[in-house]
């Protein structure tokens, strides 16, 4: 069994690899999605929201979907770091993850 540190490192590598692949498929993908997340969080009436709900909104509005949905992990981390979104402390089931609990987010102070 992996230690918590090993699991975190594996997650970080997976997110980074997925983001790099998304960028190679569509240069500027991460920045475009991050900007769209800022606007969506500011304007959306869906609150709180999961990143799965944001991904569905992206697809509905024609944003290019990455090959691997883990690419959204890098966007989520950047949005948290920039205070575009913040965690509510709550969780909701995500269909994309066999209904496992995923964090709920709301608009951050910089959105």
Beta strands, then each sheet from edge to edge (+ up, - down):
strand 1: 85-94
strand 2: 100-107
sheet 1: 1+ 2-
end
